[in-house]
Amino acid sequence: MGSHPQGKVRAVARIPLVDPEDSNLDPAVKEVLGAYGGMALGVPNVIRALANHPGLLGGFGNVVYTPAALITPSQRELAYLTASAANSCHY
């Protein structure tokens, strides 16, 4: 684990990523994940993590990742970088 700027060690939360190819996947979740199949890098990991809680999945993806998203890819990147910096992430 990395060290925190104040010298405290912070644990990293681990959220399992849902496999879009899982044959036991809820059909509604499979449909939503299937909509991301055409992306160059496949289904984004954040969407695969949100698939653990299907109620969150549709709303977040519609705001952030669809062609009709409410924010641009540049704004999305800025949000990720800001959250990473605020949480002392190393990536």
C-alpha positions in Angstrom: 0.0 0.0 0.0 1.2 3.5 -0.7 1.7 6.1 2.0 -0.5 9.1 2.6 1.1 12.6 2.5 0.6 12.8 6.3 2.4 9.5 6.8 -0.7 7.4 7.3 -1.2 4.3 5.3 -4.6 4.1 3.5 -6.3 0.9 2.5 -7.6 0.6 -1.1 -11.2 -0.4 -1.5 -11.6 -3.3 -3.9 -14.8 -3.6 -5.9 -15.3 -6.6 -8.1 -15.8 -5.9 -11.8 -18.8 -7.5 -13.4 -18.0 -9.7 -16.4 -20.2 -8.7 -19.3 -19.8 -12.2 -20.7 -21.1 -13.9 -17.4 -23.8 -16.4 -18.4 -25.5 -15.8 -15.0 -25.7 -12.1 -15.4 -29.1 -10.4 -14.9 -30.6 -9.8 -18.3 -31.2 -6.1 -17.6 -27.5 -5.6 -16.5 -26.3 -7.6 -19.6 -28.3 -5.3 -21.8 -26.9 -2.1 -20.3 -23.3 -3.5 -20.4 -23.9 -4.7 -24.0 -24.5 -1.1 -25.0 -20.9 -0.3 -24.2 -19.5 -3.2 -26.3 -18.7 -1.0 -29.2 -16.3 1.2 -27.3 -12.6 0.9 -28.4 -11.5 -0.4 -25.0 -14.6 -2.4 -24.2 -16.9 -1.7 -21.2 -15.3 0.9 -18.9 -14.2 -0.5 -15.5 -16.3 2.1 -13.7 -19.4 0.9 -15.5 -18.5 -2.8 -14.7 -18.1 -1.8 -11.0 -21.4 0.0 -10.9 -23.1 -3.1 -12.4 -22.8 -4.6 -8.9 -25.7 -2.2 -8.1 -27.9 -2.1 -11.2 -30.0 0.8 -9.9 -27.0 3.1 -10.2 -25.8 1.7 -13.5 -28.2 3.3 -16.0 -28.3 6.8 -14.6 -24.5 7.2 -14.3 -23.8 5.7 -17.7 -26.4 8.0 -19.4 -24.8 11.1 -17.8 -21.2 10.2 -18.5 -20.6 7.6 -21.2 -23.2 7.6 -23.9 -22.9 9.7 -27.1 -25.7 11.9 -25.8 -23.9 12.3 -22.4 -24.4 15.4 -20.4 -20.7 16.0 -20.0 -17.9 15.9 -22.6 -15.0 13.4 -22.5 -12.7 16.4 -21.5 -15.0 17.2 -18.6 -15.2 13.5 -17.6 -11.3 13.4 -17.5 -11.2 16.6 -15.5 -13.6 15.1 -12.9 -11.5 11.9 -12.7 -8.2 13.8 -12.3 -9.7 16.2 -9.7 -11.1 13.2 -7.7 -7.7 11.5 -7.9 -5.8 14.6 -6.8 -8.2 15.2 -3.9 -7.8 11.6 -2.7 -4.0 11.6 -3.2 -4.2 8.8 -5.8 -0.9 8.1 -7.6 -2.4 7.6 -11.1 
